[in-house]
């Protein structure tokens, strides 16, 4: 058994959740915040058998696409202003960061 942890952008959350339910996978959604852009993310915790890993990964890939977005930089409060860029920059957002971890034991009460 494995635990899949997928960190995705909030915009993709409902689409991924619907796709997982449709494919009969259960998941727990946690609100999270990215460190770089300080933007809202959703972390999915999905427990599944080893033979389902590829199926779940393909569902994540289909529903969490990366895209370019203009982002206003965050002002350096008391930090080093030398590297501060005062105009919006284009960054790649979205997609998914996925971790697959072994599970020793699983119980549901």
ABEGO torsion letter per residue (X at the ends): XBBBBBBBBAAAAAAAAAAAAAAGBBBBBBBBBBAAAGBBBBBBBBBBBAAAAAAAAAAAAAABBBBBBBBBBBBBBGBBAAABBABBBBBBBEEBBBBBBBBABBBBX
